[in-house]
Amino acid sequence: MKKMVPIHIGLVGHIDHGKTELARAISEKVSTAGLDKHPQSKQRGITIDLGFTMFTLGDFLVTLVDAPGHADLIRSVVAGANIIDAAILVVAADEGAGIQTGEHIVVLKSMGIQNLIVAITKTDTVDDTRIDAVERQMKDIIGALFSNVGYVRVSAKTGEGLDHLRELLLRKLEAQKRQIDGPFLMPIDHAFSVKGHGTVVTGTVLRGQLSTGKTVQLSPQGDISRVRSIQTFGEERSETSAGDRVGLNTPDIDHRIVRRGNYLSEPDTLTNSKHIIVRLQRNELYRGRVTKGLILSATVGMPSATAELVPLHDGTSVMLEETTDSSIMAALLFQEEVPVELGMRVLLMRTDFPPTQMRILGSGEVIKIPKKLILKRSIRRIGRVSRIRSEDVLIEGLASKKEVAESISGSHVKTLRGVKGTLKQPFGTRGVMVARFEAPVADSEEVIYERFVEEELAFGHRRKIG
């Protein structure tokens, strides 16, 4: 196979809208992780895993990633979105947009996909009036969310519109800038054993180059293997680079320990962590709360893991009980170690929500990977001005007794209006304190005392420091 320009196109949409049939109609080769290979796909009659097929288009070698549309399988859609350059959104002409149609649009947008084709399928089952209505519906839904959108009407059954789809793809596809430099990195989507060869893992190379005979590491497990052979859709090759869809024979790794979202990388170049700091953009369609301790599914790069969210005061390590901001800085505490790098894309989803409700909380990227997650918790007390004197004031309610008042002497306080002051010393034995302010305050005005305690956090645990 001559070296062609690799492009990866996601095929997404609501269940039973014709994704797999369309993939079969336009593909030339099916990979070992191909269409509906998972045994439950046969039993349930739906795609429950990612399928990979290939066809050539001009100078492009197109890998088509067929992602499931069932509501409970949204994690696989997210996994697919992390390795694709463009997408075909399938909408059945007889049904129009479905629940997962909107969810998949959010996933694609969150993962930075801008090049989109809306394929209205099953056009052989309805008349032109109905097709026109579905196209108008999709244009209303999509609006200006994507910078490069095209529409096509197809029938996988009759072949109508398939040539138009290929022409549209050829006009829209662009060679992607691949990260050839840097250590090798490939997320794994499938692993299996081949008799006489051992473990084969498949994936799309994200960064770097690799040749046969080189050594790779499985993350987060840490296992090492030499690469015995490399294949692209059955074609042997001696090397691979960023953008290629490949199968790698790694005989020193047991295929039974490999999971989707694990990585193969150059040894000792990838960090495994149980906590990260992220910058997120809240999904405007998400109607749930964003609170400290919220348990959700976090997709970081390729893998998804159960995580605990802790919102932070912007630019600091101070924990918030809740945030309503559209831009969110937060800590994520994972239940298990996750391979991670700075800048990796992150998507958060509420899997406890029903599929009829928007479950995607937001998306963003990794901005810090601390060795230990130490955050600050605010302890706030509110008192009030009980007497105004010539040079100072008395405040009650910040301390319950003289000993407590002595312990916070010298601390800074402020009123609700923002007038700053300093606590001087106790007045009497009942916790009343003397304070001086930078500007006049009013009788009975509320005064805030705030201090911070440091805590080391892990999933489900926190320990006070000091």
C-alpha atoms as one frame of an Amber mdcrd trajectory, in Angstrom:
protein
   0.000   0.000   0.000   1.502   3.326  -1.035   1.864   5.970   1.633  -1.302
   8.059   1.610  -2.504  10.914   3.803  -4.312   9.418   6.846  -7.635  10.986
   7.847 -10.001   9.755  10.567 -13.734  10.410  10.286 -16.153   9.697  13.103
 -19.559   8.272  12.239 -22.025   9.249  14.967 -25.747   9.567  15.502 -28.814
   8.198  17.259 -29.395   4.448  17.527 -30.798   2.732  14.401 -30.276   5.771
  12.183 -28.113   3.790   9.752 -24.476   4.425  10.745 -23.231   0.872  10.347
 -25.070   0.356   7.051 -23.518   3.557   5.705 -20.044   2.427   6.836 -20.485
  -0.882   5.024 -21.672   0.878   1.872 -18.656   3.183   1.484 -15.824   1.128
   3.038 -13.311  -1.063   1.245 -11.658  -2.872   4.158 -12.751  -3.748   7.686
 -10.215  -3.939  10.512  -9.983  -6.619  13.173 -11.932  -4.141  15.311 -14.507
  -3.752  12.571 -18.238  -3.363  12.243 -20.295  -4.925  15.041 -17.562  -7.425
  15.976 -18.543  -7.396  19.629 -20.644 -10.520  20.394 -23.321  -8.481  22.157
 -23.772  -6.463  18.955 -25.049  -9.643  17.344 -27.305 -10.448  20.287 -28.754
  -6.962  20.807 -28.759  -5.826  17.197 -26.988  -2.538  17.938 -23.418  -1.274
  17.698 -21.952  -1.388  21.213 -18.314  -0.792  20.356 -16.160   1.287  18.061
 -15.834  -0.151  14.568 -13.014   0.754  12.179 -13.200   0.512   8.396 -11.104
   1.970   5.606 -11.501   3.411   2.124  -9.378   5.537  -0.185 -10.517   8.916
  -1.439  -8.125  10.768  -3.743  -4.817  10.938  -1.883  -6.485  10.223   1.455
  -6.563   6.963   3.367  -9.792   7.396   5.304 -10.433   5.492   8.510 -14.111
   5.515   9.394 -14.811   5.232  13.130 -18.312   3.842  13.622 -19.421   4.894
  17.112 -22.493   3.517  18.921 -25.614   5.608  19.263 -27.289   3.899  22.229
 -27.676   6.182  25.242 -25.783   3.905  27.633 -22.744   3.715  25.339 -21.828
   7.393  25.180 -18.350   6.656  26.612 -17.428   4.901  23.370 -18.554   7.960
  21.402 -16.280  10.119  23.545 -13.406   7.664  23.005 -13.932   7.897  19.258
 -14.104  11.694  19.281 -10.600  11.840  20.731  -9.020  10.268  17.639 -11.027
  11.768  14.757 -10.338  14.742  12.480 -13.844  15.212  11.081 -17.280  13.669
  11.554 -20.338  12.434   9.713 -23.488  12.918  11.774 -26.125  10.440  10.651
 -29.797  11.413  10.943 -32.542   9.103   9.661 -34.990  10.773   7.275 -37.956
   8.894   8.715 -37.255   9.826  12.370 -35.322  13.100  12.322 -33.052  14.151
  15.189 -33.059  11.813  18.194 -31.975  12.218  21.807 -28.404  11.070  21.177
 -28.153  13.303  18.089 -27.886  16.326  20.375 -25.585  14.557  22.804 -23.200
  13.549  20.024 -23.168  17.127  18.678 -22.058  18.315  22.136 -19.342  15.633
  22.293 -17.951  16.601  18.884 -18.010  20.302  19.732 -16.419  19.671  23.128
 -13.600  17.682  21.546 -12.772  20.476  19.127 -14.163  18.901  15.942 -15.116
  21.623  13.440 -15.409  19.740  10.134 -18.874  18.101  10.005 -21.092  16.480
   7.387 -24.741  15.813   8.199 -25.834  12.702   6.312 -29.602  12.298   6.101
 -30.005   8.535   5.693 -32.807   6.134   4.720 -33.997   8.548   2.045 -35.580
   5.628   0.199 -38.212   5.318   2.958 -39.759   8.825   2.761 -40.645  11.529
   0.251 -38.714  14.736  -0.533 -40.978  16.884   1.652 -40.000  14.870   4.713
 -36.291  14.976   3.796 -36.489  18.763   3.370 -38.049  19.059   6.830 -35.302
  16.976   8.462 -32.574  19.028   6.793 -34.182  22.270   8.032 -34.428  20.762
  11.520 -30.711  19.895  11.556 -29.695  23.333  10.291 -31.698  24.891  13.135
 -30.062  22.598  15.714 -26.506  22.995  14.499 -26.648  26.725  13.795 -23.126
  28.156  13.987 -21.674  25.486  16.279 -19.291  24.197  13.599 -17.208  26.250
  11.171 -17.406  23.811   8.250 -20.722  21.968   7.767 -22.122  20.170   4.730
 -25.391  18.308   4.130 -25.983  15.214   2.005 -28.931  12.849   1.418 -28.104
   9.157   1.121 -29.559   5.671   1.066 -27.218   2.828   1.956 -29.839   0.416
   0.595 -30.094   1.858  -2.947 -26.732   3.629  -3.146 -28.386   6.978  -3.838
 -26.240   9.905  -2.708 -23.113   7.865  -1.896 -21.126   9.408  -4.746 -22.244
  12.856  -3.578 -21.071  11.969  -0.065 -17.644  10.967  -1.394 -17.404  14.168
  -3.448 -18.380  16.272  -0.433 -15.822  14.502   1.740 -13.095  15.017  -0.843
 -13.872  18.751  -1.004 -13.871  19.123   2.763 -11.011  16.865   3.834  -7.725
  18.538   4.606  -4.373  17.035   5.505  -3.995  17.361   9.264  -0.870  18.649
  10.947   0.468  15.630  12.822   2.857  15.701  15.765   5.675  13.644  14.263
   8.266  14.910  16.742   8.208  13.838  20.361   7.955  10.465  22.102   5.652
   7.846  20.598   2.096   7.825  21.984  -0.904   5.715  20.946  -4.198   5.158
  22.792  -5.429   1.573  22.560  -8.982   0.801  21.481  -8.756  -2.995  21.114
  -6.455  -5.841  22.200  -6.592  -9.537  21.333  -4.368 -12.592  20.950  -3.315
 -14.111  17.621  -2.176 -17.736  17.692   1.573 -17.978  17.157   2.086 -14.232
  17.539   0.687 -13.222  20.917  -0.947  -9.916  21.741  -2.018  -7.455  19.062
  -3.201  -3.977  20.058  -4.905  -1.531  17.703  -5.108   2.243  17.815  -4.417
   5.558  16.126  -0.942   7.012  16.622  -1.249  10.446  18.228   2.398  11.432
  18.370   5.850  10.396  17.257   7.168   7.519  15.188   7.743   3.808  15.781
   9.518   1.026  13.928   9.609  -2.736  14.405  12.048  -3.899  17.042  11.503
  -0.837  19.223  10.310  -1.074  22.834   6.997   0.336  24.099   5.345   0.591
  27.507   1.710  -0.084  28.447   0.204   2.595  30.702  -0.901   2.716  33.420
   0.118  -0.932  33.994   3.819  -0.373  33.203   4.425  -3.583  31.195   7.151
  -3.424  28.518   7.243  -5.153  25.129   9.231  -5.165  21.929   7.183  -4.442
  18.797   7.458  -7.499  16.556   5.357  -6.268  13.629   3.188  -3.370  12.411
   0.116  -3.563  10.162  -2.357  -1.132   8.620  -5.583  -2.889   7.556  -3.677
  -6.121   6.906  -0.712  -4.519   5.105   2.689  -5.158   6.710   4.940  -2.162
   7.278   8.232  -1.553   9.053   7.359   1.757  10.677   4.474   4.037  11.587
   4.001   7.686  12.539   1.412  10.108  13.937  -1.942   9.867  12.169  -1.655
   6.216  11.175  -4.267   3.628  12.121  -2.267   0.509  13.039  -2.163  -2.855
  14.709   0.986  -3.564  16.728   2.176  -7.040  17.688   3.419  -6.730  21.284
   4.068 -10.337  22.373   5.458  -9.496  25.830   2.162  -7.965  27.002  -0.750
 -10.162  28.111  -3.813  -9.073  26.111  -6.061  -9.892  29.094  -4.703  -6.941
  31.114  -5.185  -4.383  28.333  -8.207  -2.060  28.471  -9.559   0.574  26.088
  -7.984   3.878  26.996  -4.661   2.328  27.998  -1.718   3.790  26.113   1.368
   2.474  24.367   4.221   4.941  24.615   7.950   5.290  24.597   8.995   3.916
  28.018   8.917   6.328  30.973   7.434   9.263  29.028   3.831   9.188  30.280
   2.616  10.160  33.763   0.079   8.105  35.699  -1.922  10.155  38.183  -4.914
   9.901  40.493  -5.558  13.650  40.494  -5.306  16.572  38.073  -6.286  20.238
  37.813  -8.425  21.141  34.807  -9.855  24.227  33.141 -13.402  23.570  31.899
 -16.059  25.305  29.874 -19.495  24.462  31.237 -21.970  23.003  28.725 -24.756
  25.585  28.456 -27.341  22.801  28.020 -26.339  21.114  31.295 -28.934  21.803
  33.990 -27.352  20.054  36.972 -25.316  21.608  39.770 -21.513  21.694  39.959
 -20.678  20.964  43.590 -17.762  19.745  45.677 -17.695  15.958  45.889 -19.744
  15.440  42.713 -19.087  11.931  41.326 -18.995  11.688  37.545 -17.349  10.015
  34.569 -14.229  11.842  33.370 -12.751  11.158  29.951  -9.140  12.341  29.860
  -7.606  11.881  26.436  -8.871   8.406  25.551  -9.650   6.650  28.880 -12.705
   7.261  31.039 -12.630   6.887  34.813 -14.866   7.560  37.779 -13.833  10.848
  39.370 -14.715  13.200  42.202 -14.926  16.876  41.275 -13.804  19.745  43.497
 -14.453  23.246  42.068 -11.772  25.815  42.858 -11.699  29.563  43.244 -10.278
  30.736  39.924  -6.486  30.809  39.849  -6.113  29.457  43.397  -6.108  26.208
  45.346  -9.094  27.275  47.470 -12.007  24.836  47.338 -15.546  26.000  46.614
 -18.700  24.286  47.793 -20.389  25.050  44.458 -19.839  27.103  41.314 -22.278
  28.506  38.787 -19.603  30.015  36.527 -19.395  29.148  32.842 -15.597  28.864
  33.054 -14.594  26.441  35.780 -11.268  25.563  37.379 -11.499  22.249  39.230
  -9.594  19.331  40.709 -10.459  15.831  39.540  -9.779  12.948  41.936  -9.744
   9.567  40.164 -10.789   6.244  41.614  -7.822   4.664  39.827  -4.653   5.870
  38.142  -5.080   7.443  34.708  -2.349   8.124  32.106  -2.291  11.872  31.576
  -0.330  14.742  30.034  -0.639  18.512  30.228  -3.016  19.811  27.573  -4.999
  16.588  27.219  -8.678  17.113  26.422 -11.152  16.412  29.236 -14.894  15.753
  29.059 -17.101  15.318  32.143 -20.378  13.427  32.074 -23.097  12.586  34.604
 -23.772   8.899  33.969 -26.270   8.925  36.847 -28.597  11.142  34.783 -31.251
   9.515  32.572 -30.570   9.536  28.801 -33.468  11.962  28.338 -31.476  14.622
  30.220 -28.293  16.372  29.042 -25.518  14.505  30.819 -22.405  16.299  29.578
 -21.321  18.795  32.237 -18.511  20.407  30.280 -15.121  20.015  28.644 -11.658
  21.501  28.776  -8.045  20.513  29.269  -5.486  19.455  31.864  -3.540  22.419
  33.248  -1.681  20.837  36.213  -0.629  17.358  37.346   0.408  17.767  41.000
   2.348  14.982  42.721   0.177  15.535  45.787  -3.215  17.208  45.735  -3.164
  19.729  48.588  -6.042  22.206  48.586  -7.271  24.897  50.958 -10.623  24.823
  52.707 -12.173  28.082  53.875 -13.435  28.394  57.460 -15.607  31.483  57.737
 -17.236  33.133  60.756 -19.559  36.128  60.741 -19.798  38.529  63.685 -21.195
  42.038  64.043 -20.161  45.423  65.347 -21.569  45.722  68.879 -20.086  49.114
  69.903 -18.288  51.940  68.119 -15.629  53.729  70.184 -13.443  56.710  69.421
 -10.488  54.799  67.936 -11.743  51.241  67.576 -14.854  49.049  67.669 -16.028
  45.992  69.557 -17.111  42.885  67.653 -19.097  39.969  68.998 -19.850  36.585
  67.451 -16.413  35.761  66.016 -15.274  33.872  69.125 -17.144  31.925  71.756
 -14.724  32.617  74.609 -11.594  34.535  75.552  -9.190  31.705  74.611 -10.611
  31.532  71.069 -10.461  35.335  70.782  -6.787  35.256  71.772  -6.032  32.634
  69.102  -7.335  34.838  66.272  -5.876  38.142  67.512  -3.925  39.828  64.729
  -6.103  38.303  61.992  -7.580  40.361  59.185 -11.332  40.816  58.789 -13.651
  42.745  56.507 -17.233  43.926  56.450 -19.759  42.813  53.850 -19.092  46.155
  52.134 -15.405  45.265  51.916 -14.007  47.612  54.587 -10.832  45.948  55.871
  -9.841  45.716  59.503  -7.602  43.917  62.033  -8.566  42.061  65.211  -6.514
  43.448  68.121  -7.265  41.713  71.428 -10.108  40.201  73.470 -12.468  42.454
  75.414 -13.666  40.691  78.513 -14.118  36.929  78.836 -17.045  36.178  76.470
 -15.182  36.312  73.155 -15.857  39.962  72.316 -12.935  41.437  70.360 -11.418
  44.868  69.802 -10.865  45.717  66.116  -9.649  48.638  64.046 -10.849  49.353
  60.504  -9.399  51.359  57.635 -12.668  53.306  57.228 -15.759  53.985  59.369
 -18.144  51.088  59.979 -21.755  51.111  61.173 -23.272  49.839  64.375 -24.469
  46.194  63.991 -22.672  45.887  60.635 -21.633  42.302  59.861 -17.938  41.434
  59.950 -16.325  38.413  58.232 -13.370  36.466  59.580 -11.941  33.858  57.230
  -9.034  31.474  57.558  -7.842  28.511  55.512  -6.822  24.991  56.433  -4.869
  22.770  54.081  -6.092  19.286  53.236  -4.535  16.509  51.202  -7.231  14.941
  49.033  -7.725  11.617  47.282 -10.845   9.988  45.856 -13.257   9.573  48.776
 -10.669  10.738  51.344  -9.234  13.946  52.745  -6.644  14.551  55.456  -6.013
  17.800  57.307  -2.402  18.968  57.174  -0.842  20.508  60.258
